[in-house]
Amino acid sequence: MPDKDTHFLNIALDLGRRMLGQTAPNPAVGCVIVKDGVIVGQGVTQKGGRPHAETEALKEAGDKAKGATVYVSIEPCAHKGRTGSCASALIKAGVARVVAPLEDPDPRVSGKGFHMLHEAGIEVLTGLCEEEAERVNEGFLKRMRYGRPMFTLKLATSLDGRIATAKGESRWISGEESRAYAHRLRATHDGIMVGIGTVRADNPLLSCRLPGLEEFSPIRIVVDRKLRLPFDSQLVRTARQYPLWIITSDRHEADHVALYEQEGAKIVSVPVNEEGYADPLIAARKLGELGLTRVLIEGGAHLAAAFLREDLVDRLEWVTAPLLLGSDALPAMEVLGRELLADHPRFKSTGMRLLGQDRLESFVRAG
């Protein structure tokens, strides 16, 4: 049986996990306030990143927060922003202890919140459940530490790693349960990214269409260096309903760019690399600058290979359907361009389960 600090901190982490994909550019934080062994207040960071979890939990706890222990999934903020800092609010409420697994690497916080609490005479315990907190907050931590979001690559293939027949037929390789899982995965990410080839082949909507989760739809991102996304595509026609960003070359005429902007799309211009494609590293940093912390890559083969080549894929969700398509069918990814086995991307398995007749395997990048 875990000790009480671990027990309540895990509750806070679970609360934060429920808001993944909804709080960018802030982390998805959960907070639990406990007094005499009973939860008297709890909260999560709200959609768009405000209010913070501590503020919500203190509001619920009221006067009961005095002398209580606060469990929060990352260091309380020390900067004021649009409201006072969470560290100040905890001090004002008169809490006795704060238990948080890790320091917030945001330069505006980065130990300052813990220092404020300590100076006010509040006991601070850190390091507990640190590994799990790193997993929950991975997207935010990646953005703070490396200037880019966490990238999850989702693949749905045949047993022999193919995503469509030789004629391009792909609906549906995976089953209904797997497609429902893909929509749940979308809901936990800030953005969903596809290449222009996928858009032209499938004309996807890329929203989250599970009942009750429609408002959790991510920002749709299309990598389209030539800026040829059809104006009659579902993506452009719904750009004012669901945000649409287009990553493209910085060499287009302003009038051409303006046509998409008039439809509600946001243009993200990046330099092209030597091969004439949008540079994945620069695109990743641009998305980080724009506040995204978690991005799901859903297709196609060129985009998957481009991000794998640059070691940008942090998590891999691979659905395998029980059918074979043969070597003339379309592969899940293009050439990675690495000759030595030691240089190829490696991943570590974190679990496997069945989705109907399909098999889902989850991986994290090794090393």
VENMO-V411730 format. One record per backbone hydrogen bond with DSSP energy under -0.5 kcal/mol. CO is the residue of the C=O (numbers start at 1). NH is the residue of the N-H. If there is no record, write none. Layout:
CO_NH + CO_NH
This chain:
3_7 + 4_8 + 5_9 + 6_10 + 7_11 + 8_12 + 9_13 + 10_14 + 11_15 + 12_16 + 13_17 + 14_18 + 15_18 + 16_19 + 17_20 + 19_22 + 22_48 + 23_26 + 27_29 + 29_45 + 30_73 + 31_43 + 32_34 + 32_71 + 33_40 + 33_41 + 34_69 + 35_38 + 38_35 + 38_40 + 41_33 + 43_31 + 46_49 + 47_50 + 51_46 + 52_56 + 53_57 + 54_58 + 55_59 + 56_60 + 57_61 + 58_62 + 61_64 + 62_65 + 63_66 + 65_68 + 68_96 + 68_97 + 69_34 + 69_71 + 70_72 + 70_99 + 71_32 + 72_101 + 77_87 + 80_83 + 85_89 + 86_90 + 87_91 + 88_92 + 89_93 + 90_94 + 90_95 + 91_94 + 94_67 + 96_123 + 97_70 + 98_100 + 98_125 + 99_72 + 100_127 + 101_127 + 102_75 + 103_105 + 104_110 + 106_109 + 106_110 + 109_112 + 111_115 + 112_116 + 113_117 + 114_118 + 115_119 + 116_120 + 117_122 + 118_121 + 123_98 + 125_100 + 127_130 + 129_133 + 130_134 + 131_135 + 132_136 + 133_137 + 135_138 + 137_141 + 138_142 + 139_143 + 140_144 + 141_145 + 142_146 + 142_147 + 142_148 + 143_147 + 150_295 + 151_314 + 151_315 + 152_154 + 152_297 + 153_155 + 153_317 + 155_319 + 157_321 + 158_161 + 161_332 + 162_158 + 164_330 + 165_168 + 169_165 + 170_172 + 170_173 + 175_179 + 176_180 + 177_181 + 178_182 + 179_183 + 180_184 + 181_185 + 182_186 + 183_187 + 184_188 + 185_188 + 186_189 + 190_219 + 191_296 + 192_221 + 193_298 + 193_299 + 194_223 + 195_199 + 196_200 + 197_201 + 198_202 + 199_203 + 207_209 + 210_213 + 213_216 + 214_217 + 219_192 + 220_245 + 221_194 + 222_224 + 222_247 + 223_196 + 224_227 + 225_249 + 230_233 + 233_237 + 234_238 + 236_239 + 238_241 + 238_242 + 243_220 + 244_266 + 245_222 + 245_247 + 246_248 + 246_268 + 247_224 + 248_270 + 249_252 + 253_257 + 254_258 + 255_259 + 256_260 + 257_260 + 257_261 + 258_262 + 259_263 + 260_263 + 260_265 + 261_264 + 265_267 + 266_246 + 266_268 + 267_269 + 268_248 + 270_250 + 271_279 + 273_276 + 277_273 + 279_283 + 280_284 + 281_285 + 282_286 + 283_287 + 284_149 + 284_288 + 285_289 + 286_290 + 287_292 + 288_291 + 293_150 + 294_190 + 294_191 + 295_152 + 295_297 + 296_193 + 296_298 + 297_154 + 299_195 + 300_304 + 301_305 + 301_334 + 302_306 + 303_307 + 304_308 + 305_309 + 306_310 + 307_312 + 307_313 + 308_311 + 312_314 + 314_365 + 315_153 + 316_318 + 316_363 + 317_155 + 317_319 + 318_320 + 318_361 + 319_157 + 319_321 + 320_359 + 321_323 + 323_159 + 326_329 + 330_163 + 330_164 + 340_343 + 341_344 + 346_366 + 348_364 + 351_362 + 353_360 + 354_356 + 355_358 + 358_355 + 359_320 + 359_361 + 360_353 + 361_318 + 362_350 + 362_351 + 363_316 + 364_348
